């Protein structure tokens, strides 16, 4: 695979338990990733699609034992886990993409950091392109659950997807 191509994984998540487990698998894969560059993971989906549930599973797999709530009002929630700084951002309430600059998000992109960004489309051009884009959508009419799509755009995120298959 060349540096310009992306890799994609898709799956069906029947319930919140499966969504949390998918997040845990992603978190475990992140723990194995031997790279010190900052990583940006975006999470897109409608309200209630399971973005925060997935992040909760990811952080739990890395050792977080407390509750994980969407930082809708605080905008950024930091976690130090597995030798990395994780920043969970929820941009739903952003009214102007320039607010992201005022929050100092670019300062969070330090070696070893991981940004988990819900509602990245609200940031406009003020957020780096994601290494990994996570899309959660409601399953077809009449079917419970969610569809999950992971799109890896960089070599580290392709390695992440490869390790999910192990």
SEGUKOL-205577 format. One line per field, with one value per residue (C-alpha): residue number from 1; residue in one letter; x, y, z. Coordinates in steps of 0.05 Angstrom, whole numbers, always signed. Each point is the difference from the previous one (the first is absolute). Example, Ala and Ser with C-alpha at 12.3 -4.5 7.8 and 13.67 -1.06 7.14 Angstrom:
// residues 2
zapa = 1:2 $
vopa = A:S $
px = +246:+27 $
py = -90:+69 $
pz = +156:-13 $
END
This chain:
// residues 166
zapa = 1:2:3:4:5:6:7:8:9:10:11:12:13:14:15:16:17:18:19:20:21:22:23:24:25:26:27:28:29:30:31:32:33:34:35:36:37:38:39:40:41:42:43:44:45:46:47:48:49:50:51:52:53:54:55:56:57:58:59:60:61:62:63:64:65:66:67:68:69:70:71:72:73:74:75:76:77:78:79:80:81:82:83:84:85:86:87:88:89:90:91:92:93:94:95:96:97:98:99:100:101:102:103:104:105:106:107:108:109:110:111:112:113:114:115:116:117:118:119:120:121:122:123:124:125:126:127:128:129:130:131:132:133:134:135:136:137:138:139:140:141:142:143:144:145:146:147:148:149:150:151:152:153:154:155:156:157:158:159:160:161:162:163:164:165:166 $
vopa = X:X:X:X:X:X:X:X:X:X:X:X:X:X:X:X:X:X:X:X:X:X:X:X:X:X:X:X:X:X:X:X:X:X:X:X:X:X:X:X:X:X:X:X:X:X:X:X:X:X:X:X:X:X:X:X:X:X:X:X:X:X:X:X:X:X:X:X:X:X:X:X:X:X:X:X:X:X:X:X:X:X:X:X:X:X:X:X:X:X:X:X:X:X:X:X:X:X:X:X:X:X:X:X:X:X:X:X:X:X:X:X:X:X:X:X:X:X:X:X:X:X:X:X:X:X:X:X:X:X:X:X:X:X:X:X:X:X:X:X:X:X:X:X:X:X:X:X:X:X:X:X:X:X:X:X:X:X:X:X:X:X:X:X:X:X $
px = +0:+29:+2:-55:-52:-47:-23:-71:-34:-75:-43:-68:-9:-65:-1:+38:+40:+26:+15:+40:+36:+19:+28:+39:+29:+22:+30:+39:+26:+21:+39:+40:+15:+73:-1:+11:-34:-66:-61:-66:-62:-65:-68:-59:-73:-68:-19:-5:+38:+50:+61:+10:-15:+56:+48:-20:+21:+65:+20:-20:+45:+57:-14:-51:-48:-47:-60:+11:-49:-2:+36:-58:+7:+74:+18:+65:+11:+72:+22:+71:+1:+50:+56:-41:-42:-71:-45:-74:-31:-73:-10:-76:-10:+53:-35:+61:+60:+46:-19:+44:+61:-20:-2:+72:-14:+64:+39:-28:+34:+63:+41:-39:-67:-65:-59:-68:-45:-76:-36:+64:-40:-14:+75:+4:+73:+24:+12:+55:-22:-16:+46:-61:-72:-54:-71:-59:-68:-67:-14:-53:-73:-28:+68:+29:+73:+51:+46:+73:+50:+74:+41:+75:+34:+72:+50:-8:-75:+7:+44:-55:-52:+47:+8:-76:-1:+47 $
py = +0:+68:+60:+34:-56:-10:-64:-12:-48:-7:-37:-6:+17:-30:+39:+45:-59:-15:+74:+2:-64:+31:+59:-47:-36:+67:+20:-65:+10:+71:-27:-44:+57:+18:+71:+65:+47:+31:-38:+31:-44:+31:-29:+17:-20:+27:+15:-65:-40:-25:+45:+9:-73:-19:+49:-29:-69:+26:+36:-60:-46:+47:-1:+54:-25:+59:+23:+32:+55:+40:+66:+38:+58:-3:-13:-36:-56:-23:-70:-27:-73:-51:+51:+47:+62:-11:+60:-14:+59:+12:+57:-4:+66:+37:+59:+24:-41:+55:-21:-61:+45:+37:-67:-14:-66:+4:+3:-69:-31:-19:-63:-60:+36:-27:+45:-34:+52:-5:+45:+18:+32:+59:+17:+18:+5:+11:-73:-42:-54:-63:-60:-43:+19:-38:+3:-27:-2:-29:-67:-6:+14:-51:-28:+13:+19:+41:-5:+15:+23:+13:+37:+2:+56:-5:-55:-2:-6:-55:-37:+11:-32:-57:-16:-1:-60:-41 $
pz = +0:-19:+46:-41:+8:+57:+34:+22:+48:+9:+49:+33:+74:+26:+66:+49:+27:-70:-11:+65:-20:-68:+38:+46:-61:-28:+67:+5:-70:+18:+59:-47:-49:+5:-24:+37:-50:+21:-25:-18:+0:-21:+19:-43:+6:+19:+72:+37:-52:+52:-7:+75:+14:-49:+34:+68:-23:-30:+64:+44:-41:+17:+75:+13:+54:+8:-39:-68:-18:-62:+13:-31:+49:+18:-73:+19:+51:+11:+20:+12:-16:-26:-4:-45:+9:-27:-13:-10:-36:-15:-49:-3:+35:-42:-33:-38:-23:+25:+70:-10:-8:+64:+37:-20:-33:-42:+65:+18:-61:+39:-9:+26:+3:-28:-16:-1:-34:-2:-50:-38:-57:+47:+1:-74:-21:+72:+14:-32:-48:+39:+1:+12:-14:+37:-28:+39:-31:+17:-33:-54:+16:+48:+19:+68:+7:-36:-60:+14:-51:+14:-52:+10:-38:+26:+9:+77:-7:-52:+49:+51:-46:-16:+74:+9:-46:+44 $
END
